[in-house]
Amino acid sequence: MAGTYEIRRFRAAGKDDAAYSGCAAWVRAVGAGFHDTRRSDEFVDKVLANWRADDGELTGVYQTGDVAAHSLAADVPVATFATLRKDLNIGYGRQLRAHLVTAVTVRGTHRRRGLLRTMMTEDLAASKAEGLAVAALTASEASIYGRFGFGVATFERSVKVDAGPRFRLRHAAAGTVEMADRKVLLELAPQVFERVHRAMPGSIVRQEAYRQRSSGSFGRDGGEDEAIRCALHYDAAGTVDGYVAYKFAGWNTKPFTVDVVDLVAATDDAYLELWQFLGSIDLVERISRQEAPVDDPLAWALDDPRCIESSDHRDMLWLRILDTGKALGARRYPVDGSLVLAVADGLGFAAGTFRLEVADGEAAVSAAPPGTVPELTLDVACLGSIYLGAVCPVTLTAAGKITEHAPGAALKARLMFAVERAPHCLTHF
Ligand SMILES: CC(C)(COP(=O)(O)OP(=O)(O)OC[C@H]1O[C@@H](n2cnc3c(N)ncnc32)[C@H](O)[C@@H]1OP(=O)(O)O)[C@@H](O)C(=O)NCCC(=O)NCCS
């Protein structure tokens, strides 16, 4: 790309800043990359305010020299990329700072010239140099990011739940549910989410936009979303420990449906009782939720688990281990033992042969002496996949992705990398 393009990295500017119009062009370029309609000024303003709140870094690639007559101006980026840093729950409440990659687009007329590769490899190298142990993203297509060392680490699915007479959830309520003004979520949503995050492997701390969206303060056009309703769950002591934000899909949608916008529950009781509430809303025949866990207590709590129609089981979080020693050393392990892993990495960041020794759940990681025969050989993308316990090393071995040199080593890895409950990431970015 030398000579033709220039990469610029910057922070989101405020409205009075000279750099604001360039930042607004960047936001609109991201929208164009995902086939959005052109966004209102109000929408762009809020997006930039959120980027400032999250202290994200924006990257744009710009044409140098003259652009073609009548084409988009030179200050409109031909490619975009952005990053932010948030904590990732890596099991047993442990937190690891993660480098999150998002807003990746390349204009159709400039694609397949290596712009993504340049932005990604430069960015990962800089993060590694800064000492970050993992990077993460969510992917529009599953074929893009494996080449950069990212592996699928959590999953999600969409569910439609029959809220008719079949919906019987046997659970003795421990708390209560009440309706609230949607705006209370501006304050409550981050508090409840914080508790969920601490308890949920695979969880990532949410960006500012979440409380805005869940509370209806940041609708599709940037304005208020008056359709959002909110219910809160209170524990026996009266503390809010869960909420659901939802919308009625309208009388023209049959069966009559409620769409869950955000459902966050810090306790098992809160989760089941919010579902009991959703299943009891009068005139509603179906509850639809897009970001449901694949391993869902709801299915086991319902008398008739076939009330749940599940679709689009899909990859969610992709992890890229940047520093194998740091990442392995940061985890807590449920099983003591030792494991020698040979990690291959096309970009070189995480490669090597590592001995993981676990005693009382705590890890000691060292470089294996030259000549050591590993028990498992795997690509860094597979290490990212098994790291949060959601992908089974035995399955990856069966798929030919992991090579087992010592019989039983993949099962040992499965047991060692297990976490305390099914990982689920409620944070899209
Ligand atoms: C995906 C996208 C960013 C790729 O950008 P790009 O600049 O064309 O990618 P590059 O030219 O740097 O390609 C890098 C490598 O990825 C491959 N690649 C790029 N996009 C791919 C895709 N969609 N599927 C499969 N492979 C892809 C290229 O073939 C190339 O492979 P190689 O270097 O191993 O030979 C671009 O097509 C795009 O903007 N798509 C629409 C928005 C989107 O989906 N963004 C991703 C959001 S998660």
The ligand as a Tripos MOL2 file, in Angstrom:
@<TRIPOS>MOLECULE
LIG
   48    50     1     0     0
SMALL
NO_CHARGES

@<TRIPOS>ATOM
      1 C1        -13.4120   -7.8790    5.3090 C.3       1 LIG1
      2 C2        -12.6710   -6.6780    4.7320 C.3       1 LIG1
      3 C3        -12.4190   -5.6840    5.8540 C.3       1 LIG1
      4 C4        -11.3620   -7.1510    4.1050 C.3       1 LIG1
      5 O1        -10.5510   -6.0350    3.7540 O.3       1 LIG1
      6 P1         -9.4110   -6.1110    2.6030 P.3       1 LIG1
      7 O2         -8.6200   -4.8790    2.7020 O.co2     1 LIG1
      8 O3        -10.0570   -6.4320    1.3140 O.co2     1 LIG1
      9 O4         -8.5490   -7.3390    3.0780 O.3       1 LIG1
     10 P2         -7.0120   -7.6190    2.6630 P.3       1 LIG1
     11 O5         -6.8310   -7.2240    1.2390 O.co2     1 LIG1
     12 O6         -6.0970   -6.9980    3.6480 O.co2     1 LIG1
     13 O7         -6.9930   -9.1770    2.8070 O.3       1 LIG1
     14 C5         -6.2390   -9.8470    3.7930 C.3       1 LIG1
     15 C6         -6.4520  -11.3080    3.6070 C.3       1 LIG1
     16 O8         -7.7760  -11.6510    4.0210 O.3       1 LIG1
     17 C7         -8.4770  -12.2810    2.9530 C.3       1 LIG1
     18 N1         -9.8710  -11.8260    3.0410 N.ar      1 LIG1
     19 C8        -10.2820  -10.5460    3.1400 C.ar      1 LIG1
     20 N2        -11.6040  -10.5050    3.2600 N.ar      1 LIG1
     21 C9        -12.0510  -11.7750    3.2570 C.ar      1 LIG1
     22 C10       -13.3170  -12.3630    3.3510 C.ar      1 LIG1
     23 N3        -14.4200  -11.6130    3.4780 N.pl3     1 LIG1
     24 N4        -13.3980  -13.7040    3.3200 N.ar      1 LIG1
     25 C11       -12.2880  -14.4600    3.1800 C.ar      1 LIG1
     26 N5        -11.0430  -13.9500    3.0970 N.ar      1 LIG1
     27 C12       -10.9310  -12.6190    3.1270 C.ar      1 LIG1
     28 C13        -7.7900  -11.8430    1.7060 C.3       1 LIG1
     29 O9         -7.9950  -12.7700    0.6710 O.3       1 LIG1
     30 C14        -6.3540  -11.7830    2.1760 C.3       1 LIG1
     31 O10        -5.8370  -13.1000    2.2590 O.3       1 LIG1
     32 P3         -4.2620  -13.3990    2.2590 P.3       1 LIG1
     33 O11        -3.5460  -12.1410    2.6470 O.co2     1 LIG1
     34 O12        -4.1150  -14.4670    3.2760 O.co2     1 LIG1
     35 O13        -3.9860  -13.7920    0.8720 O.co2     1 LIG1
     36 C15       -13.5270   -5.9700    3.6530 C.3       1 LIG1
     37 O14       -13.8460   -6.8910    2.6540 O.3       1 LIG1
     38 C16       -14.8170   -5.3440    4.1530 C.2       1 LIG1
     39 O15       -14.8470   -4.1680    4.4650 O.2       1 LIG1
     40 N6        -15.9410   -6.0790    4.2090 N.am      1 LIG1
     41 C17       -17.2330   -5.5460    4.6340 C.3       1 LIG1
     42 C18       -17.2740   -5.1460    6.1080 C.3       1 LIG1
     43 C19       -16.8740   -6.2930    7.0140 C.2       1 LIG1
     44 O16       -17.3720   -7.3990    6.9000 O.2       1 LIG1
     45 N7        -15.9530   -6.0150    7.9350 N.am      1 LIG1
     46 C20       -15.4900   -6.9830    8.8960 C.3       1 LIG1
     47 C21       -16.2100   -6.7140   10.1520 C.3       1 LIG1
     48 S1        -15.8450   -7.8930   11.4000 S.3       1 LIG1
@<TRIPOS>BOND
     1     1     2 1
     2     2     3 1
     3     2     4 1
     4     2    36 1
     5     4     5 1
     6     5     6 1
     7     6     7 2
     8     6     8 1
     9     6     9 1
    10     9    10 1
    11    10    11 2
    12    10    12 1
    13    10    13 1
    14    13    14 1
    15    14    15 1
    16    15    16 1
    17    15    30 1
    18    16    17 1
    19    17    18 1
    20    17    28 1
    21    18    19 ar
    22    18    27 ar
    23    19    20 ar
    24    20    21 ar
    25    21    22 ar
    26    21    27 ar
    27    22    23 1
    28    22    24 ar
    29    24    25 ar
    30    25    26 ar
    31    26    27 ar
    32    28    29 1
    33    28    30 1
    34    30    31 1
    35    31    32 1
    36    32    33 2
    37    32    34 1
    38    32    35 1
    39    36    37 1
    40    36    38 1
    41    38    39 2
    42    38    40 1
    43    40    41 1
    44    41    42 1
    45    42    43 1
    46    43    44 2
    47    43    45 1
    48    45    46 1
    49    46    47 1
    50    47    48 1
@<TRIPOS>SUBSTRUCTURE
     1 LIG1         1 GROUP 0 **** ****
